[in-house]
């Protein structure tokens, strides 16, 4: 279903994100007293009185040049206005009407979109402020609310949903979710923008620009993919600002709900310990993984390239199944191959192996003769079955599950990959006693 859009706009720090967190089904935005915390457009589904719609959270209009990213944030707000079906224009009752409010009102009047002028931060129901002061904005009647305490929200939403068109029904489909992950400042947003073909996410050389996880549905060859651009993942010990903490939480949640993770690594810097940790996190959460070496165009020397790939293979040997793509987000070279790789990994990720095929593999495993032993006990394989896809998950029925340690898991996974492929996919194994009384899982 294609939902109608309501953009929430206004100056920075007038309470837009607090309002959205109040209205949204789940709290997805970041709320902080620092102006300009919400920098990109963030989309949050919600509903009111049986009407479903999507809220667009923006960083707000900032016409000054004393704040970092002011022009980019304003550009994002303008783009939100252009695509919205209705607009909630929020002003701050505590600061009163400001010159920037009048400039924003002019832009909104010219948009020819339905606008609901909203006076926020009216925490006292007996507010004696002058609503007439705001009529000069030329936007009609003003709604008085407190996003923090929930005052007046119902009346505002009753009127907002009346302005919306009907949602367009589409065929129900499961959309593949792709998370873009990596350390700060490796070019995640640049790769994301190249994939989208539009500047929907602000790109900056300053680490940590993307603080919220940004979801975007992309049409690719008559199908849809959902891309999630996450904030750069830092070590917890290096997170000093509260917005960075919440960014990490949301990045982890994005990986939790993703089918495939694109791990972006800076070619010029090579793989780091933090890249290894991020890859381990994605693998442990069952994501298909594709490694993308960004800024490949900066590595011109053939020996340097060979060294880089050799070190990458060594450091990422625990996910040696992950395909490696060499791209340049700056020039766009190699970006198109990302879609081909996603499609190939998705096919493997959802692949199901029949029980007869698995049991033929078991005959080969038995013929190899490799089996863990401990004292008088020796592990014997009876049969196997695949119990899940996305990620592929297998159960092996054996006599002594406790003998199946990590090295044996690696051995079995290697044989599964050698026989069936599973490129780009983690494989989960369970060893269960034939009676079903005991299980070990990795």
ABEGO torsion letter per residue (X at the ends): XBBBBBBBBEBBGAGAAAAAAAABABBABBBBABBGABABBBBBBBBBGGBBBBBBBBAEBBABAABBGAAAAAAAAAAAAAABABBBBBBBAAAEBBAAAAAAAAAAAAAGBBBBBBBBGBABAABABBAAAAAAAGAEBBBBBBAAAGBGAAAAAAAAAAABBBBBBBBBBBBBBBBBBEBBGAGAAAAAAAAAGBBABBBBABBGABABBBBBBBBBGGBBBBBBBBBBBBBAAABABAAAAAAAAAAAAAAAABABBBBBBBAAAEBBAAAAAAAAAAAAAGBBBBBBBBGAAABABAAAAAAAAAAAAAAAAAAAABBBBBBBAAAGBGAAAAAAAAAAAAAAAABBBBAAAAAAAAAAAAAAGBBBBBEABBBBBABBBBABBOBBBBBBBBABAAABBAAAAAAAAAAAAAAAGGBGBBBBBBBBBAAGABBBBX
